[in-house]
Amino acid sequence: MEKAGRKQREDFAMTETKYIFPKQMQSVAALVFIAVLIVLLLILTVMVHMRNRKLKSTLEEQIAERRLLDKICADFTAVYYVELNTGFFEILHMNDGTNAKKMNLKQCDNFNYAADQYAVQYLYGKERQEFKEWISTGHLKEQLSRKERITYHYRSKPNPNQHEFFEAQAIKIYQDEKHFFALVGFRHIDDIMEKETTIQNQLRQALDETRLSNEIISAIAKSYCSIYRIDVQKDFFEEVSNDSEIHKLTGNRGCASEKLYQLCDTMVAPEYRPLIRPFLDVSTLSARLKTEECISTEYRMCDGSWHRMLFTVKKRDESGNVTHVLCTVRSISDSKRREEDLNFAAEAAKREAEMKTRFLATMSHDIRTPLNGIIGMVNMGNQYADDPQMQQKIREKAMESLKYLVSLVNDVLDMNKLQSGDLKDQQLLFDLTMVLRELNQIYDERAAKKGIRYEIDWKNGTYSHIALVGNPVYLGRILSNVMDNAIKFSQAGSVITVWVKEETLDDGRAFFTFYCKDQGVGMSEDFIAHAFDMFSQESKTSRSRYEGTGLGLAITKQLVDRMDGSIELKSEVGVGTTVIVKIPFKIDTQDKNSNLSDKPVSLDDYSVEGMRALVV
């Protein structure tokens, strides 16, 4: 009977255990599920917040971009954004009263077809084919692969505004293996053509008939740095007007080829001389002007200024061969600066687009990875419902993924607030020793878990003031990010050394230099140049080998800048990295004798308005 009773009790205990474990597992699964829901809710809240801010920022950017576009397009009657590989285009700007306005371009999805239709309807027969060849996406792509900007002049049937002379400009915006984007703009140059024609006619009349007074000639010459009359057949020049410095070099008259080459070799920037010398070849001028009335080129001088040289036909013989030309030179530095401003705006837009694309790709990967890990842990938990040890490991792994998600969200929020200017600096009295003590304790433990020796270099580290005025939370976040990286990229058995040095100034301030030296993987010189960029990684495999958001150093740099400090990286691949952070603080001179270390001051005692992530 006693044996039978004992057997019955054992069977009952086993039955009870059988039903207890599933209940425990259901509780764990429920907790994990709730945790996931909380994380998803947190992420959704963050995303909604970021989306609202992004919408506001996007609206502001669009308004700014529209203003910039309006300024850029002020001189253009129409501007198109064209993808040269596919021919797809978008109308960015178009004035009323243009011929293109009459065409239903919104129904057209190919730039070549739209250009052909425009040429057929509004260009004269002899210029139609030339225009179609120049404006074709294939020609634009070929030319813009070698140049940043190309131009073309043509004449069309007068539009309702009575404009008929136009200049087409194509500017390369962005190019990669798949895409080739360009801006194609059109502006009327009737006024310019009229002005140039008037000036050239006045010059011809003045020089041919010699009846214009020197006063009129001087007035016209004000628009130019130099004016020469060149006999092409005799290779001889006469100075009409000139800059005093250039006059010393060329004189009043002489051999045209000799003086032009001398001018080029002396005053033109070296990199432009091989391009300009063929243009100055007097022996080929007649052939080059066979069907043209003028030819021009642009170049940069040694002093950095930009000039345009123009050869204009002055006289032809009975056979139509050019015998005399006018050579005029004028400064175009102002127009070049406007051109550079436009190129800068285009480059800025390209960089912004690349940053947005990179941000979205990185965030989608970083969020999806821990979520997939949590899902995998939950599924694994269902498979090992009766294994308490496995359940504990699963909970630990799930918690690691949740902590990483929280870290990611905090980093993104911090970076967002830093860039938007929402953070408010606080100048507080704090104990430097207490801040460093807390940090050293935390990172000594973290290093030990990874098998890394964490050392404080008391020999090199010296400072005499502990009562400082500044932002201790910013300081803690900076040093935490630095030491997090040191531990992350160091292997077991290596050493991390930290120390502090003070440089006291006469104005009641002191510079504190914080050093963190590791024996980790190190960085290449090329990477150090952009180590503080968002989501920067030494290699494509870094993100998979070393967990992190790629925002740590970017946040650190912005915080250091806000504190009027500096940060420097000294590193060698395979040897290690030394991070040097230098920050100024005010010294508490009113309470020199106070022993702040006797007061239990913690970083948690300070409010950090706008900061989601604290030091630890």
C-alpha positions in Angstrom: 0.0 0.0 0.0 2.8 2.4 0.8 4.5 1.7 -2.5 1.2 2.1 -4.4 0.7 5.5 -2.6 4.1 6.7 -3.4 3.6 5.7 -7.1 0.3 7.6 -7.2 1.9 10.7 -5.7 4.7 10.6 -8.3 2.2 10.2 -11.1 0.3 13.2 -9.8 3.4 15.4 -9.6 4.4 14.5 -13.2 0.9 15.3 -14.4 1.0 18.6 -12.6 4.4 19.5 -14.0 3.2 18.6 -17.5 0.5 21.2 -17.3 2.4 23.8 -15.4 5.2 24.2 -18.0 2.9 25.0 -20.9 1.2 27.6 -18.8 4.6 29.1 -18.1 5.4 29.1 -21.7 2.1 30.7 -22.6 2.9 33.4 -20.1 6.4 34.0 -21.6 5.0 34.0 -25.1 2.3 36.5 -24.0 5.0 38.7 -22.4 7.1 38.6 -25.5 4.1 39.3 -27.7 3.2 42.3 -25.4 6.8 43.5 -25.6 6.7 43.3 -29.4 3.4 45.2 -29.5 4.9 47.8 -27.2 7.9 48.1 -29.4 5.8 48.3 -32.5 3.6 50.9 -30.8 6.7 52.9 -29.9 8.1 52.6 -33.4 4.7 53.6 -34.9 4.6 56.6 -32.5 8.1 57.6 -33.5 7.4 57.1 -37.2 4.2 59.2 -36.9 6.3 61.9 -35.1 9.1 61.7 -37.6 6.6 61.7 -40.5 4.9 64.8 -39.2 8.2 66.5 -38.7 9.3 65.2 -42.1 6.2 66.5 -43.7 6.8 69.9 -42.2 10.4 69.8 -43.2 9.5 68.7 -46.7 7.0 71.5 -47.0 9.7 74.0 -45.9 12.2 72.4 -48.2 9.8 72.5 -51.1 9.0 76.2 -50.5 12.8 76.9 -50.3 13.4 74.8 -53.4 10.6 76.6 -55.2 12.1 80.0 -54.3 15.5 78.8 -55.4 14.0 77.4 -58.6 12.2 80.6 -59.3 15.4 82.6 -58.9 17.3 80.1 -61.1 14.6 80.0 -63.7 14.0 83.8 -63.7 16.0 84.1 -67.0 14.6 81.0 -68.6 11.3 80.6 -70.4 11.2 76.9 -69.9 13.2 74.4 -67.8 12.9 70.5 -68.0 14.2 67.8 -65.7 15.3 64.9 -68.1 16.4 61.3 -67.5 18.6 60.9 -70.5 18.7 57.1 -70.5 14.9 56.7 -70.8 13.9 60.0 -72.2 11.4 60.6 -69.3 11.1 64.3 -68.4 9.3 66.7 -66.1 8.4 70.3 -66.7 9.9 72.4 -63.8 9.1 75.8 -65.2 7.4 77.3 -68.3 6.4 80.9 -69.0 3.1 81.9 -70.5 3.4 83.0 -74.1 6.0 80.3 -75.2 5.5 78.2 -78.2 6.0 75.0 -76.1 3.1 76.2 -73.9 0.7 75.5 -76.9 1.8 71.9 -77.1 0.2 69.4 -74.8 3.4 68.2 -73.3 1.7 66.6 -70.3 0.4 63.9 -72.6 4.0 63.1 -73.8 6.3 60.9 -71.8 9.4 61.0 -74.1 11.7 64.0 -74.4 12.9 63.1 -77.9 9.4 62.9 -79.2 8.4 66.2 -77.6 11.6 67.9 -79.0 10.8 66.5 -82.5 7.3 67.9 -82.4 8.5 71.3 -81.3 11.1 71.4 -84.1 8.5 70.4 -86.7 6.0 73.0 -85.6 8.2 76.0 -84.7 11.6 75.8 -86.3 12.6 76.8 -89.8 13.5 74.0 -92.2 17.3 74.6 -92.4 17.7 74.7 -88.6 15.2 71.9 -87.8 17.4 68.9 -88.2 20.4 70.5 -86.5 18.2 71.3 -83.5 16.8 67.8 -83.3 20.3 66.3 -83.4 21.6 68.6 -80.6 18.6 68.2 -78.3 18.4 64.4 -78.6 19.0 62.6 -75.4 21.8 60.5 -77.0 23.7 63.7 -78.0 23.1 65.4 -74.6 24.3 62.3 -72.8 27.4 62.1 -74.9 28.3 65.7 -74.4 27.4 65.9 -70.7 29.6 62.9 -70.0 32.6 65.1 -70.9 31.3 68.5 -69.9 29.1 69.9 -67.0 27.3 72.3 -69.3 26.6 72.8 -73.0 24.8 75.5 -74.9 23.1 75.9 -78.3 21.7 78.9 -80.1 18.8 78.7 -82.6 16.1 80.7 -84.2 12.4 79.7 -84.0 9.1 81.1 -85.4 8.2 84.1 -83.2 6.1 83.2 -80.2 3.2 85.4 -78.9 5.8 87.5 -77.0 7.6 88.1 -80.3 10.7 86.2 -79.2 12.5 84.2 -81.9 16.2 83.9 -80.9 16.8 81.3 -78.2 19.6 79.7 -76.2 19.3 76.1 -75.0 21.4 75.0 -72.0 21.9 71.5 -70.7 23.4 70.9 -67.3 24.4 67.5 -65.8 22.8 66.9 -62.4 23.4 63.3 -61.5 24.9 60.2 -63.1 25.3 56.6 -62.1 25.2 53.2 -63.7 21.4 53.3 -64.2 20.5 57.0 -64.3 21.6 60.2 -66.0 19.7 63.3 -65.0 20.1 66.7 -66.6 18.4 70.1 -66.5 17.5 71.5 -70.0 16.6 75.1 -70.0 15.6 77.6 -72.8 15.8 81.4 -72.7 15.2 84.0 -75.3 18.3 86.0 -76.3 16.6 88.6 -78.6 17.9 91.4 -76.4 21.4 89.9 -76.2 21.5 89.3 -80.0 20.3 92.8 -80.6 22.8 94.3 -78.2 25.7 92.2 -79.6 24.7 92.9 -83.2 24.4 96.6 -82.4 27.8 96.7 -80.7 29.5 94.7 -83.5 27.9 96.9 -86.2 29.0 100.0 -84.4 32.6 98.6 -84.2 32.6 97.6 -87.9 31.3 101.0 -88.9 33.8 102.8 -86.7 36.8 100.8 -87.9 35.8 100.5 -91.6 34.8 104.1 -92.1 37.0 105.7 -89.4 34.3 108.4 -89.0 33.3 107.7 -85.5 34.9 109.8 -82.9 37.4 108.4 -80.4 34.8 109.2 -77.6 32.3 106.7 -79.1 35.0 104.1 -79.7 36.1 104.5 -76.0 32.5 104.2 -74.8 32.0 101.0 -76.7 35.3 99.6 -75.6 34.3 99.9 -72.0 32.5 96.7 -72.4 35.7 94.9 -73.3 39.1 94.3 -71.8 40.8 94.2 -75.2 39.8 94.9 -78.8 42.1 94.1 -81.7 41.7 94.4 -85.5 43.3 91.5 -87.2 44.3 91.1 -90.9 43.9 87.4 -91.3 45.8 87.2 -94.6 48.8 89.1 -93.4 48.7 87.7 -89.8 48.8 91.3 -88.5 47.0 93.0 -85.7 46.2 96.6 -84.6 45.3 97.5 -81.0 41.9 99.4 -80.8 41.6 99.3 -77.0 43.4 97.4 -74.3 44.0 97.0 -70.6 47.2 98.7 -69.5 48.8 95.4 -68.3 47.9 93.6 -71.5 49.1 96.6 -73.6 52.6 96.2 -72.1 52.6 92.6 -73.3 51.1 93.0 -76.8 51.9 96.6 -77.8 50.0 98.6 -80.4 50.6 96.3 -83.4 52.6 93.4 -84.7 52.3 89.7 -85.6 48.9 88.5 -84.5 49.8 84.8 -84.0 53.0 85.7 -82.0 51.2 88.1 -79.6 48.1 86.0 -79.1 50.2 82.9 -78.2 52.4 85.1 -75.9 49.3 86.4 -74.2 48.0 82.8 -73.8 51.3 81.4 -72.4 51.7 84.4 -70.0 48.2 85.2 -68.6 45.9 82.1 -69.2 45.8 79.5 -66.5 48.1 76.5 -67.4 45.2 74.0 -67.5 43.4 76.0 -70.2 46.4 76.8 -72.5 46.1 73.5 -74.5 42.4 74.3 -75.2 43.0 78.0 -76.1 46.0 77.8 -78.4 44.1 76.0 -81.2 41.4 78.7 -80.9 44.0 81.4 -81.4 45.4 79.9 -84.6 45.0 82.8 -87.1 45.8 80.5 -90.1 42.6 78.6 -89.5 40.3 81.5 -88.8 39.1 81.9 -92.3 38.0 78.2 -92.5 36.4 78.3 -89.1 34.4 81.4 -90.0 33.4 80.1 -93.4 29.7 79.7 -92.4 29.8 81.7 -89.2 29.9 85.4 -88.4 31.6 84.9 -85.0 33.2 82.2 -82.8 34.0 82.4 -79.1 35.6 80.5 -76.2 35.8 80.9 -72.5 38.9 80.4 -70.3 40.3 81.2 -66.8 43.2 83.5 -66.2 46.1 82.9 -63.8 44.5 85.4 -61.3 41.3 83.2 -61.2 39.1 85.6 -63.3 37.1 84.3 -66.3 37.2 85.8 -69.8 35.4 85.3 -73.1 37.3 85.8 -76.4 35.3 86.5 -79.6 36.4 86.5 -83.2 33.9 88.5 -85.3 34.0 88.8 -89.1 34.8 92.3 -90.2 35.3 91.9 -93.9 35.1 89.2 -96.5 36.5 89.1 -100.1 34.4 88.5 -103.2 34.7 84.8 -102.7 33.3 85.0 -99.2 36.7 84.3 -97.5 37.4 86.2 -94.3 40.1 88.8 -94.6 39.6 90.9 -91.5 38.2 90.1 -88.0 37.7 91.8 -84.7 39.1 90.1 -81.6 37.4 91.2 -78.5 38.0 90.0 -74.9 35.7 90.8 -71.9 35.4 89.6 -68.3 32.6 87.1 -67.5 33.5 86.4 -63.9 30.1 87.5 -62.6 28.2 85.2 -65.0 30.5 82.4 -64.1 29.8 82.9 -60.4 26.1 82.6 -61.2 26.8 79.5 -63.1 28.8 78.0 -60.2 25.9 78.9 -57.8 23.5 76.9 -60.0 25.9 74.0 -60.1 26.3 74.2 -56.4 22.6 74.1 -55.9 22.3 71.1 -58.2 25.1 69.3 -56.3 23.5 70.1 -53.0 20.2 68.6 -54.3 22.0 65.5 -55.4 23.7 65.0 -52.1 20.5 65.5 -50.2 18.7 62.9 -52.4 21.6 60.4 -51.8 21.4 61.0 -48.0 17.6 60.5 -48.0 18.0 57.2 -50.0 20.8 56.0 -47.7 18.8 56.9 -44.6 15.7 55.0 -45.7 17.7 51.9 -46.7 19.6 51.8 -43.5 16.6 52.4 -41.2 14.6 49.7 -43.0 17.4 47.2 -42.5 18.1 48.1 -38.9 14.5 47.9 -37.8 13.7 44.8 -39.7 16.7 42.8 -38.4 15.8 42.9 -34.7 12.1 42.4 -35.4 12.8 39.3 -37.4 15.0 38.1 -34.5 12.2 38.6 -32.0 9.8 36.7 -34.3 12.3 33.9 -34.6 12.7 33.7 -30.8 9.0 33.5 -30.4 8.8 30.6 -32.9 11.7 28.9 -31.2 10.0 29.3 -27.8 7.0 27.4 -29.1 9.3 24.6 -30.2 11.0 24.4 -26.8 8.0 24.9 -24.6 9.2 22.3 -22.1 12.8 23.4 -21.9 13.2 26.1 -19.1 16.9 26.7 -20.0 16.1 27.3 -23.6 13.3 29.5 -22.6 15.7 31.6 -20.5 18.1 32.0 -23.5 15.2 32.9 -25.8 14.1 35.6 -23.4 17.6 37.0 -23.1 18.0 37.1 -26.9 14.6 38.8 -27.3 15.5 41.3 -24.7 18.7 42.1 -26.6 16.8 42.8 -29.8 14.3 45.0 -27.9 17.2 47.0 -26.3 18.7 47.4 -29.8 15.4 48.8 -31.1 15.2 51.2 -28.3 18.8 52.3 -28.9 18.0 52.8 -32.6 14.9 54.9 -31.9 16.8 57.0 -29.4 19.7 57.6 -31.8 17.4 58.6 -34.6 15.5 61.0 -32.2 18.7 62.5 -30.9 20.0 63.1 -34.4 16.7 64.6 -35.5 16.6 67.0 -32.6 20.3 68.0 -33.1 19.7 68.7 -36.8 16.4 70.6 -36.2 17.9 72.7 -33.4 15.3 71.6 -30.8 17.8 70.9 -28.1 18.4 73.6 -25.6 21.8 73.9 -24.0 22.0 74.0 -20.2 24.8 75.4 -18.2 24.9 73.5 -14.9 27.3 73.2 -12.0 28.6 69.6 -11.8 31.3 67.4 -10.4 33.6 66.1 -13.1 35.0 63.4 -10.8 31.5 62.0 -10.2 30.7 62.0 -14.0 33.9 60.2 -14.8 33.6 57.8 -11.9 30.1 56.7 -13.0 31.3 56.2 -16.6 34.4 54.3 -15.6 32.4 51.9 -13.4 29.9 51.2 -16.2 32.5 50.6 -19.0 34.8 48.7 -16.8 32.0 46.1 -16.3 31.1 46.1 -20.0 34.7 45.6 -21.1 35.1 42.8 -18.6 32.1 40.9 -20.0 33.9 40.9 -23.4 37.2 39.9 -21.9 38.8 43.4 -22.4 41.0 45.1 -19.8 39.8 48.7 -19.1 42.6 50.9 -17.7 42.7 54.4 -16.4 46.1 56.1 -17.1 46.7 58.0 -13.9 50.2 58.8 -14.9 49.2 60.8 -18.0 45.8 62.0 -16.7 46.1 65.1 -14.7 43.4 67.7 -13.8 43.0 70.1 -10.8 39.5 71.4 -11.0 36.4 69.3 -10.5 33.7 72.0 -9.9 32.8 72.9 -13.5 29.9 74.7 -15.2 28.6 73.2 -18.5 26.4 70.5 -19.7 27.3 67.2 -18.0 24.7 65.2 -19.9 26.2 66.2 -23.3 29.7 65.3 -21.9 28.4 61.9 -20.6 26.8 61.1 -24.0 30.0 62.1 -25.9 32.3 59.9 -23.7 29.8 57.0 -23.7 29.6 57.0 -27.5 33.4 57.0 -27.7 33.9 54.2 -25.2 31.0 52.2 -26.8 32.9 52.2 -30.1 36.1 51.3 -28.4 34.5 48.2 -26.8 32.5 47.3 -29.9 35.5 47.2 -32.2 38.0 45.6 -29.8 38.7 41.9 -29.3 39.0 39.8 -26.1 42.4 40.1 -24.6 43.0 43.7 -25.8 43.3 46.8 -23.6 41.4 50.1 -23.6 43.1 53.0 -21.9 41.4 56.3 -20.9 42.8 59.5 -19.3 42.0 63.2 -18.9 44.3 66.3 -19.1 43.4 69.9 -18.1 44.7 73.1 -19.6 43.7 76.0 -17.4 43.2 79.4 -19.1 43.3 82.9 -17.5 39.7 83.8 -18.2 38.2 81.4 -15.7 37.9 78.6 -18.2 39.8 75.3 -18.7 40.1 73.0 -21.6 39.7 69.3 -20.7 41.1 66.8 -23.2 39.6 63.3 -22.9 41.6 60.4 -24.4 40.4 56.9 -25.3 42.9 54.5 -26.8 42.0 51.0 -27.9 43.7 48.1 -29.7 40.8 47.4 -32.0 40.4 46.9 -35.7 41.4 50.5 -36.5 40.3 52.8 -39.4 41.8 53.6 -42.8 42.8 57.1 -43.7 40.1 57.3 -46.3 37.4 56.4 -43.8 38.6 58.9 -41.1 37.8 61.7 -43.6 34.0 60.8 -43.4 33.9 59.0 -40.1 31.5 61.5 -38.7 28.9 61.2 -41.5 25.6 59.6 -40.7 25.5 55.7 -41.1 29.2 55.6 -42.0 30.8 52.2 -41.9 34.4 51.2 -42.6 33.3 48.4 -45.0 30.2 46.9 -46.4 30.5 44.0 -43.9 30.8 46.2 -40.8 27.1 46.5 -40.2 26.8 42.7 -40.1 29.9 42.1 -38.0 29.5 45.0 -35.5 26.0 45.8 -34.3 25.1 49.5 -34.3 23.1 52.3 -36.0 26.1 54.1 -37.5 24.9 57.4 -35.8 27.1 57.3 -32.8 30.0 59.3 -34.1 27.7 61.7 -36.0 25.8 62.5 -32.8 29.1 62.8 -30.9 30.5 65.3 -33.5 27.4 67.5 -33.3 27.4 67.5 -29.5 31.1 68.4 -29.4 30.4 71.2 -31.8 27.6 72.5 -29.7 30.0 72.6 -26.7 32.5 74.6 -28.8 34.9 71.6 -28.6 36.8 69.5 -31.1 37.2 65.8 -31.7 40.1 64.1 -33.5 40.7 60.5 -34.6 44.1 58.9 -34.8 43.9 55.3 -36.1 45.8 52.6 -38.0 44.1 49.5 -39.5 44.9 46.4 -37.3 46.6 48.5 -34.6 43.9 50.5 -32.9 42.3 53.9 -32.6 42.8 56.9 -30.3 39.9 59.4 -29.9 40.8 62.8 -28.6 38.0 65.1 -27.4 38.7 68.6 -26.3 36.0 70.6 -24.6 36.1 74.0 -22.7 34.3 74.4 -19.4 33.9 77.3 -17.0 35.5 76.8 -13.6 33.4 77.4 -10.5 35.5 80.1 -9.0 32.8 81.2 -6.4 33.0 78.0 -4.5 36.6 76.9 -4.8 36.7 75.1 -1.5 33.5 73.2 -1.9 34.0 69.5 -2.0 31.4 68.4 -4.6 32.5 64.9 -4.4 30.9 64.7 -1.0 27.6 65.3 -2.6 26.1 62.3 -4.4 25.6 63.9 -7.8 24.4 61.7 -10.7 23.8 62.3 -14.3 20.3 61.4 -13.8 19.9 64.5 -11.5 20.0 66.7 -14.6 17.1 67.3 -17.0 18.0 67.1 -20.6 15.2 68.8 -22.5 14.7 67.2 -25.9 17.2 64.3 -25.3 15.6 60.8 -25.4 18.7 58.8 -24.6 20.8 59.4 -21.5 24.4 58.5 -21.0 23.6 54.9 -19.7 
